Amino acid sequence: MNKAELISAIAAESNLSKADSKKALDAFISTVSKTLKSGDKVSLIGFGTFSVSERSARTGINPSTKASISIPAKKVAKFKAGAELSDAIK
């Protein structure tokens, strides 16, 4: 499912217009992004938790040249599914 399909599904489930559904989805994405950027996490009970994890710097290998390369440290977004979501997809 892509973003347009998700907007259509939200509109159908909530009886909102597609424009209002798009605004709601964009607001959700923006709010989660800002919260993660500030270092906090977003917990939606039953659905899951969005958080930020730090990956340390490490040494890797370029598969085509077999040369050793340095991979810098970075922050990555993580999602851990909640119990209700996990049970729903079993």
C-alpha positions as CSV (number, residue, x, y, z in Angstrom):
1,M,0.0,0.0,0.0
2,N,1.4,3.4,-1.0
3,K,0.5,6.8,0.5
4,A,-2.3,7.5,-2.0
5,E,-3.9,4.1,-1.2
6,L,-3.5,4.7,2.5
7,I,-5.2,8.1,2.2
8,S,-8.1,6.5,0.3
9,A,-8.4,3.8,3.0
10,I,-8.4,6.4,5.8
11,A,-11.1,8.4,3.9
12,A,-13.3,5.3,3.5
13,E,-12.9,4.2,7.2
14,S,-13.5,7.6,8.7
15,N,-16.0,9.1,6.3
16,L,-13.6,12.1,5.8
17,S,-12.8,13.6,2.5
18,K,-9.6,12.5,0.8
19,A,-8.2,16.1,1.3
20,D,-9.0,15.9,5.1
21,S,-7.5,12.4,5.3
22,K,-4.3,13.6,3.5
23,K,-4.0,16.6,6.0
24,A,-4.4,14.2,8.9
25,L,-1.8,11.7,7.6
26,D,0.6,14.5,6.8
27,A,0.1,16.0,10.3
28,F,0.7,12.6,11.9
29,I,3.9,12.0,9.9
30,S,5.2,15.5,10.6
31,T,4.5,15.2,14.4
32,V,6.1,11.8,14.6
33,S,9.2,13.1,12.7
34,K,9.6,16.2,14.9
35,T,9.2,14.1,18.0
36,L,11.8,11.6,16.9
37,K,14.2,14.4,15.9
38,S,13.9,15.8,19.4
39,G,15.0,12.5,20.8
40,D,11.6,11.4,22.3
41,K,9.6,8.3,21.3
42,V,6.0,8.0,20.2
43,S,4.0,5.2,21.9
44,L,0.5,4.3,20.5
45,I,-0.8,1.7,22.9
46,G,-1.8,-1.5,21.1
47,F,-0.3,-0.3,17.8
48,G,3.4,0.2,18.5
49,T,6.2,2.5,19.4
50,F,8.4,4.7,17.1
51,S,11.8,5.4,18.6
52,V,15.3,6.5,17.6
53,S,18.3,4.2,17.8
54,E,22.0,5.1,17.4
55,R,24.2,2.9,15.3
56,S,27.9,3.1,16.2
57,A,30.6,3.7,13.7
58,R,32.0,0.4,12.2
59,T,34.3,-1.0,9.5
60,G,32.7,-2.6,6.5
61,I,33.8,-4.2,3.3
62,N,33.0,-3.0,-0.2
63,P,31.7,-6.2,-1.8
64,S,32.9,-5.3,-5.3
65,T,36.5,-4.3,-4.5
66,K,36.9,-6.1,-1.1
67,A,38.4,-2.9,0.2
68,S,37.8,-1.9,3.9
69,I,35.5,1.1,4.3
70,S,34.6,3.2,7.3
71,I,30.8,3.4,8.0
72,P,30.0,6.5,10.2
73,A,27.8,6.4,13.2
74,K,24.1,7.5,12.6
75,K,20.7,7.6,14.1
76,V,17.9,5.4,12.6
77,A,14.2,5.3,13.2
78,K,12.7,2.1,14.6
79,F,9.2,0.8,15.0
80,K,8.3,-2.0,17.4
81,A,4.8,-3.4,16.9
82,G,2.4,-3.5,19.9
83,A,0.7,-6.6,21.1
84,E,-2.7,-5.9,19.4
85,L,-1.0,-5.3,16.0
86,S,1.1,-8.4,16.4
87,D,-1.9,-10.5,17.2
88,A,-3.9,-9.0,14.4
89,I,-1.5,-10.2,11.7
90,K,-1.0,-13.7,13.0
